Every structure is written in C-alpha cells, then in structure tokens.
Amino acid sequence: MTATIKLGQLAEFLGATLRGAADKEITGLATLQEAGPAQLSFLANPQYRRFLADSHAAAVLLKPADAESFAGDALLVADPYLAYAKISHFFDPKPKALPGVHPSAVVAADAQVDATASVGAFAVIESGACIAAGVTVGAHCFIGARCEIGEGGWLAPRVTLYHDVRIGKRVVIQSGAVLGGEGFGFANEKGIWQKIAQIGGVLIGDDVEIGVNTAVDRGALADTLIGNGVKLDNQIQIAHNVQVGDHTAMAACVGISGSTKIGKHCTIAGGVGMVGHIEVCDGVFVTGMTMVTRSITERGAYSSGTAMQPAAEWRKSAARIRQLDDMARRLQQLEKVVEAVTSGGNESSDG
C-alpha cells in the first residue's frame, strides 16, 4: 500500500522551510537520479550535487545553501539526511502485525502476553516469559524461559532468545539473531577442555537494533550488557560478559571477545576484531578490519593493517615487511659504527 502525504505536512513534521506547493502529494522517496514526479529526494552528499539540476523529484530536502541554485520545490533543513531518516517511516511498506496469538503458536500457561502484542505462527514462548504491550513476535520465534520483551519491540521471524534474556523498549531484532547462547567458556585439564556453565544472562537496553544472524552470548557469571540506543549490524559476534555503551554502532562482521568493555558513542566499522578483557573509552572510531589488541584510553580514530594496493606492489611491500627485523639490526650496527667514529673524531679534534 502506497502512502500519500502532502508536502506541507512533511514540512510541518520536520520544522522545515517550505518552498513550493503545500498541497503537492508525495507518494514515496527516491534518489535524485531515480526520483519521479511524485517522489521526494534529498541531497546529503556533495558528490551527488551534479544530479540536482536534472532531477525529476517532486521536491528535494536541501540545506539552504544548496537551495540557492535549485529552481524546483524544496524543503529546507539543516541536515537533509537526518530529515530523510525521520520521514522514511511514513513510506515503510513493512506489514503491520495484528494483535493476538496465532493458533499454531505454543505459549506456556504461566507466560504473560499483553493483549496488544502479536505472536506469529509456530512461535514458542516458554514458562515465565513476559511480552509487553505492542510487541511483535514473528513466526517461528523462540522465546525462552523468563525472558522479558519491553513495549513496542519487534522480532522478525526466526529470532531465538535463550532463557533469561531481558530486552528493553522499542528493540528491533532481525531474523536469525540469537541472544543468550552459551558463551565460549572452557577450562583446560591436562589437554582436555572442561565446559564452564554460563549462568549469567543478557540485558538489552531501550531502542536497540540487532541485525540478521548476529549473536549475543550470555554471561559466564554476570550478564552481557548492551546499552540504550546501540545499533548492531548483521553477523556480529558479541561474546560473554561484553559491555557495550549507549549509542555505540557496529557494522557487519565485527567480533568482540569476552569481557571487553566498549564505551558510549563509539563507531566500530566492518570486520573489526577485539581481543578479550580490554576497555575502549567513549567516542572512539575504529576503521574497518582493524585488530584491536589493547585498551583504548583516548578518544579518536584508530586503524591497523594495510590499505588496498595493486597486487604486485602489495607483494613487494610484504617482502619488505619480512625484512624489517634484519634491517633494524643492520641499522643499529650502523648507528654504533657512526657513534664510534664520531666520538673518536671529537676526541682527536679536542686534543
């Protein structure tokens, strides 16, 4: 179903300055290159400014400075990308689940499911679980014993919550995610690995988003903690007893080892790995594929590894890296020779 909203209504919602017809109908969103005469577009990245003049969009979200050279209808805002994010929900075609429990769902007698919640086909809700108002539990989800899901949560089909997972309000969890799986804990006895019971749980804050096939393991003793507003992309591994601070975001394929603490407002790019038992302070940005092997105590951007280059050049660089130890030893020897010669020269001249 296509939503239709008048341009003036969008301007009022955003607090934007309207330039154009308030009664113009908007039926969707699109890029500058692809937008049609009933769609709204936006200019957030300067590299796309070249498409602005020829865009067929009904109107464009623009900064006031960019609007000076644009003759079409526009909504003038301080941050076009943020404005686009806010109004995108008006045009989201995701189906709305109806309240109620599907006849094929299995709900324990002592589980609490609010009357306004929706429980999909073949979902399982175990003993002592509590599902709050407005929650959607998709088809084939498994909600373990004593789990709690706060108001307005949305679980896509096939989400798994092991026992004792507590989730805050308005949390979104995508398909295939597993919360509360047993952490990777073993003690070695003469070469044989002995399993350690993982007796903690998982605590998820409010307004968290967890991507497809992401795993958040339960704590060994205390809970694994994910703060308010945290955003986790697809295929992320959060090990036992990790703590992630409020409003930190992680891109796909990040791996965080056990008992690591990550601060607030951090950005962890794709493929980053972190060893266990370290701490990362607030406000840190870690670039893609970085291997974090020690604690980070100061705000800023951090990287490791080498950037892409033509294969032939990379092979030469790799060969030089293997020679660094030998080169360092030779340099030390050369420094000693220079120092000896210089010292000897100074003595003779002084004499």
DRENFIVO-753385 format. One record per residue (C-alpha): residue in three letters; x, y, z. Coordinates in steps of 0.25 Angstrom, whole numbers. Layout:
residues N
ATOM residuo    xx    yy    zz
ATOM     ALA     X     Y     Z
...
//
This chain:
residues 351
ATOM residuo    xx    yy    zz
ATOM     MET     0     0     0
ATOM     THR     6    14    -4
ATOM     ALA     5    25     6
ATOM     THR     1    39     1
ATOM     ILE     6    51     9
ATOM     LYS     5    65     5
ATOM     LEU    18    73     4
ATOM     GLY    13    84    14
ATOM     GLN    10    73    24
ATOM     LEU    24    68    23
ATOM     ALA    30    82    25
ATOM     GLU    21    83    38
ATOM     PHE    26    70    43
ATOM     LEU    41    73    40
ATOM     GLY    40    88    44
ATOM     ALA    45    91    30
ATOM     THR    44   103    22
ATOM     LEU    35   100    10
ATOM     ARG    38   105    -4
ATOM     GLY    27   101   -13
ATOM     ALA    13    96   -13
ATOM     ALA     8    91     1
ATOM     ASP    -3    82    -5
ATOM     LYS     7    75   -14
ATOM     GLU     5    60   -12
ATOM     ILE    17    51    -9
ATOM     THR    16    36   -10
ATOM     GLY    30    32    -8
ATOM     LEU    45    34    -6
ATOM     ALA    56    32   -17
ATOM     THR    70    37   -20
ATOM     LEU    72    49   -29
ATOM     GLN    75    41   -41
ATOM     GLU    63    32   -40
ATOM     ALA    52    40   -33
ATOM     GLY    39    42   -41
ATOM     PRO    29    54   -41
ATOM     ALA    22    49   -28
ATOM     GLN    35    45   -20
ATOM     LEU    43    53   -10
ATOM     SER    58    53   -11
ATOM     PHE    70    58    -3
ATOM     LEU    84    64    -5
ATOM     ALA    93    60     7
ATOM     ASN   106    56     0
ATOM     PRO   112    67    -8
ATOM     GLN   117    57   -19
ATOM     TYR   103    56   -23
ATOM     ARG   100    71   -25
ATOM     ARG   103    69   -40
ATOM     PHE    89    61   -41
ATOM     LEU    81    72   -34
ATOM     ALA    78    81   -46
ATOM     ASP    73    70   -55
ATOM     SER    65    62   -44
ATOM     HIS    50    59   -47
ATOM     ALA    47    59   -32
ATOM     ALA    34    66   -27
ATOM     ALA    43    73   -17
ATOM     VAL    56    71   -10
ATOM     LEU    61    72     4
ATOM     LEU    72    82     3
ATOM     LYS    81    91    12
ATOM     PRO    78   106    10
ATOM     ALA    92   108     3
ATOM     ASP    89    97    -7
ATOM     ALA    75   102   -10
ATOM     GLU    80   115   -16
ATOM     SER    84   109   -29
ATOM     PHE    71   100   -30
ATOM     ALA    59   105   -36
ATOM     GLY    49    93   -32
ATOM     ASP    41    91   -20
ATOM     ALA    49    88    -7
ATOM     LEU    49    86     8
ATOM     LEU    60    94    14
ATOM     VAL    66    87    26
ATOM     ALA    79    87    34
ATOM     ASP    82    73    32
ATOM     PRO    75    66    19
ATOM     TYR    80    52    23
ATOM     LEU    74    53    37
ATOM     ALA    61    59    31
ATOM     TYR    61    47    21
ATOM     ALA    63    37    32
ATOM     LYS    51    43    40
ATOM     ILE    41    43    29
ATOM     SER    45    30    23
ATOM     HIS    36    23    33
ATOM     PHE    24    29    27
ATOM     PHE    27    21    14
ATOM     ASP    31     8    20
ATOM     PRO    23    -4    13
ATOM     LYS    26   -14    25
ATOM     PRO    13   -21    28
ATOM     LYS     7   -17    42
ATOM     ALA     4   -30    50
ATOM     LEU   -10   -31    56
ATOM     PRO   -11   -33    72
ATOM     GLY   -13   -47    76
ATOM     VAL    -7   -61    77
ATOM     HIS    -7   -69    65
ATOM     PRO   -14   -83    67
ATOM     SER    -1   -90    64
ATOM     ALA     8   -83    74
ATOM     VAL    11   -90    87
ATOM     VAL    10   -81    99
ATOM     ALA    13   -86   113
ATOM     ALA     2   -85   123
ATOM     ASP     9   -76   132
ATOM     ALA    15   -67   121
ATOM     GLN    10   -53   121
ATOM     VAL     6   -48   107
ATOM     ASP    -1   -34   106
ATOM     ALA   -14   -33    99
ATOM     THR    -8   -23    89
ATOM     ALA     4   -32    86
ATOM     SER     5   -40    73
ATOM     VAL    10   -55    73
ATOM     GLY    13   -61    60
ATOM     ALA    11   -75    54
ATOM     PHE    19   -86    61
ATOM     ALA    25   -77    71
ATOM     VAL    29   -83    84
ATOM     ILE    28   -75    97
ATOM     GLU    33   -83   109
ATOM     SER    30   -82   124
ATOM     GLY    31   -69   132
ATOM     ALA    33   -61   119
ATOM     CYS    27   -47   119
ATOM     ILE    23   -40   106
ATOM     ALA    19   -25   107
ATOM     ALA     9   -16   100
ATOM     GLY    11   -14    85
ATOM     VAL    21   -25    83
ATOM     THR    22   -33    70
ATOM     VAL    28   -47    71
ATOM     GLY    30   -52    57
ATOM     ALA    27   -66    52
ATOM     HIS    36   -78    57
ATOM     CYS    42   -69    68
ATOM     PHE    46   -76    81
ATOM     ILE    45   -68    94
ATOM     GLY    52   -76   105
ATOM     ALA    48   -77   120
ATOM     ARG    47   -64   128
ATOM     CYS    50   -55   116
ATOM     GLU    45   -41   116
ATOM     ILE    42   -32   104
ATOM     GLY    39   -18   106
ATOM     GLU    28    -9   100
ATOM     GLY    28    -7    85
ATOM     GLY    38   -18    82
ATOM     TRP    39   -24    68
ATOM     LEU    45   -38    66
ATOM     ALA    46   -43    51
ATOM     PRO    43   -57    48
ATOM     ARG    52   -68    54
ATOM     VAL    59   -60    65
ATOM     THR    64   -68    77
ATOM     LEU    64   -64    91
ATOM     TYR    70   -74   101
ATOM     HIS    66   -73   115
ATOM     ASP    67   -60   124
ATOM     VAL    69   -50   113
ATOM     ARG    63   -37   117
ATOM     ILE    60   -27   106
ATOM     GLY    56   -12   107
ATOM     LYS    46    -4   100
ATOM     ARG    45    -2    85
ATOM     VAL    56   -12    81
ATOM     VAL    57   -17    67
ATOM     ILE    63   -31    65
ATOM     GLN    65   -37    51
ATOM     SER    63   -51    46
ATOM     GLY    74   -62    50
ATOM     ALA    79   -54    62
ATOM     VAL    82   -62    75
ATOM     LEU    82   -55    88
ATOM     GLY    87   -63   101
ATOM     GLY    94   -74    94
ATOM     GLU   105   -81   103
ATOM     GLY   118   -73   104
ATOM     PHE   131   -80    99
ATOM     GLY   136   -83   113
ATOM     PHE   145   -95   116
ATOM     ALA   156   -99   126
ATOM     ASN   167  -108   121
ATOM     GLU   170  -120   129
ATOM     LYS   183  -127   124
ATOM     GLY   179  -124   110
ATOM     ILE   165  -127   111
ATOM     TRP   155  -116   111
ATOM     GLN   145  -115   122
ATOM     LYS   132  -107   120
ATOM     ILE   128   -96   129
ATOM     ALA   114   -93   131
ATOM     GLN   109   -80   126
ATOM     ILE   100   -75   138
ATOM     GLY    98   -61   134
ATOM     GLY    88   -55   125
ATOM     VAL    87   -44   114
ATOM     LEU    82   -30   117
ATOM     ILE    78   -21   105
ATOM     GLY    74    -6   107
ATOM     ASP    64     2   100
ATOM     ASP    64     6    85
ATOM     VAL    74    -5    81
ATOM     GLU    75   -11    67
ATOM     ILE    81   -25    65
ATOM     GLY    84   -29    51
ATOM     VAL    82   -42    43
ATOM     ASN    90   -54    49
ATOM     THR    96   -46    60
ATOM     ALA    99   -54    73
ATOM     VAL   100   -48    87
ATOM     ASP   105   -59    97
ATOM     ARG   100   -60   111
ATOM     GLY   110   -56   122
ATOM     ALA   118   -66   130
ATOM     LEU   114   -60   143
ATOM     ALA   109   -46   141
ATOM     ASP   100   -42   129
ATOM     THR   105   -38   116
ATOM     LEU   101   -23   114
ATOM     ILE    96   -16   102
ATOM     GLY    93    -1   105
ATOM     ASN    82     8   101
ATOM     GLY    82    12    86
ATOM     VAL    92     2    82
ATOM     LYS    92    -2    67
ATOM     LEU    98   -15    63
ATOM     ASP    98   -19    48
ATOM     ASN    98   -33    42
ATOM     GLN   107   -45    46
ATOM     ILE   113   -39    58
ATOM     GLN   118   -47    70
ATOM     ILE   117   -42    84
ATOM     ALA   124   -51    94
ATOM     HIS   120   -54   108
ATOM     ASN   121   -42   118
ATOM     VAL   124   -32   108
ATOM     GLN   118   -18   111
ATOM     VAL   114    -8   100
ATOM     GLY   112     6   104
ATOM     ASP   100    15   100
ATOM     HIS    98    19    85
ATOM     THR   110    11    80
ATOM     ALA   109     5    66
ATOM     MET   116    -7    60
ATOM     ALA   116   -10    45
ATOM     ALA   115   -24    40
ATOM     CYS   125   -36    43
ATOM     VAL   130   -30    56
ATOM     GLY   135   -39    66
ATOM     ILE   137   -35    81
ATOM     SER   144   -45    90
ATOM     GLY   139   -48   104
ATOM     SER   139   -38   116
ATOM     THR   143   -26   107
ATOM     LYS   136   -13   111
ATOM     ILE   133    -3   100
ATOM     GLY   129    12   103
ATOM     LYS   118    21    99
ATOM     HIS   116    27    85
ATOM     CYS   127    18    78
ATOM     THR   127    14    64
ATOM     ILE   132     1    60
ATOM     ALA   134    -1    45
ATOM     GLY   132   -15    38
ATOM     GLY   141   -27    41
ATOM     VAL   148   -21    53
ATOM     GLY   153   -31    63
ATOM     MET   155   -28    78
ATOM     VAL   162   -37    88
ATOM     GLY   156   -40   101
ATOM     HIS   158   -33   115
ATOM     ILE   161   -19   109
ATOM     GLU   154    -6   110
ATOM     VAL   150     4    99
ATOM     CYS   147    18   104
ATOM     ASP   135    27   100
ATOM     GLY   135    34    86
ATOM     VAL   145    24    79
ATOM     PHE   144    21    64
ATOM     VAL   151     8    59
ATOM     THR   153     7    44
ATOM     GLY   149    -6    36
ATOM     MET   157   -19    38
ATOM     THR   165   -13    50
ATOM     MET   170   -23    60
ATOM     VAL   169   -16    74
ATOM     THR   179   -24    83
ATOM     ARG   180   -14    95
ATOM     SER   171    -4   102
ATOM     ILE   168    10    96
ATOM     THR   168    21   106
ATOM     GLU   167    33    98
ATOM     ARG   156    38    88
ATOM     GLY   159    38    73
ATOM     ALA   161    29    61
ATOM     TYR   169    16    61
ATOM     SER   173     7    50
ATOM     SER   182    -5    47
ATOM     GLY   187   -13    35
ATOM     THR   190    -8    21
ATOM     ALA   181    -2    11
ATOM     MET   178    -8    -3
ATOM     GLN   188    -6   -14
ATOM     PRO   191   -13   -27
ATOM     ALA   195   -28   -24
ATOM     ALA   209   -26   -30
ATOM     GLU   212   -14   -21
ATOM     TRP   206   -22    -9
ATOM     ARG   215   -34   -11
ATOM     LYS   227   -24   -11
ATOM     SER   222   -17     2
ATOM     ALA   220   -31     8
ATOM     ALA   234   -35     5
ATOM     ARG   240   -22    11
ATOM     ILE   232   -25    23
ATOM     ARG   238   -38    25
ATOM     GLN   252   -31    24
ATOM     LEU   249   -21    35
ATOM     ASP   256   -29    46
ATOM     ASP   268   -31    39
ATOM     MET   268   -16    34
ATOM     ALA   266   -11    48
ATOM     ARG   278   -20    53
ATOM     ARG   287   -14    42
ATOM     LEU   283     0    45
ATOM     GLN   286    -2    60
ATOM     GLN   300    -7    56
ATOM     LEU   302     5    46
ATOM     GLU   298    15    57
ATOM     LYS   308     8    67
ATOM     VAL   319    10    56
ATOM     VAL   315    24    53
ATOM     GLU   315    27    68
ATOM     ALA   329    21    70
ATOM     VAL   335    29    58
ATOM     THR   328    42    63
ATOM     SER   333    40    77
ATOM     GLY   347    37    72
ATOM     GLY   347    49    63
ATOM     ASN   343    58    74
ATOM     GLU   354    53    84
ATOM     SER   365    56    73
ATOM     SER   360    70    70
ATOM     ASP   359    73    85
ATOM     GLY   373    69    86
//
